[in-house]
Amino acid sequence: MQSSETYRLSALVSFSGGLQDAYTYNLRGHVFANAQTGNVVLMSQNFMTGRWMEGSDYLLPVFSFMAGILLSDLIEGRFKFCRTVHWRQIVLFIEILLLFIVGLIPLPYETLPNILVSFSCAMQVHSFRSVHANRYASTMCIGNLKSGTESMTRFFRTKDNSDLHSALGLYGIILIFALGAGLGGILSGVLGIRTIWLSCAILFIAEILMIKRPVEGDQ
């Protein structure tokens, strides 16, 4: 198994993803930095009612998310077979740097922090896609809920324990994401804009785990 696909690593990045979403919603203008569906809905509503400036606040994170996917894909293509550094470690380093900068941007500035968080979330969700050979998303829940429920349904039909394990694993990821979001919401009222630095610390631990657990052929 690739070190980037272990449950422990997936739990860390998912916890961080939940925290980031709570952070931007509570402190940065009620924007969902991770799942862009909400931003598209709010953008469309504002544009349709002539509130162009308000709509652009939701449009920019969407474009930023697209740019994050693009950059992480370019990094994967360039460094996938590099033996000196894992390409996902490069992604995590960039994400940590961006989130640290977010914690330095004072209120009430919202647009730039949301752009940076959306960008880093996109890099993360593109780079960490599998846990125990199951596809998952570390920054949102709907895909995990769908896949987990499909696996549970198959288990009820076939009694194959591998389907049960897949379902429980994905439901566990959702729970961990929710815990990260809950903690992010609580700490947002205590630590304020610096709350995002906890996400930096969590991702740094994930980076260390990838150093400590080299696996032959881990690409």
CORPEPE-V616687 format. One line per field, one symbol per residue. burial: 1 if it has 24 or more other ideal C-beta (glycine too) atoms within 12 Angstrom, else 0. Layout:
BEGIN
burial = ???
END
This chain:
BEGIN
burial = 011111111111111111111111111110111111011001100000000001001111111111111011001100000000011111111111011101101000011111111111111111111111011111111011001100110000000000100111111111011111101110110000101111110111011011000000010
END
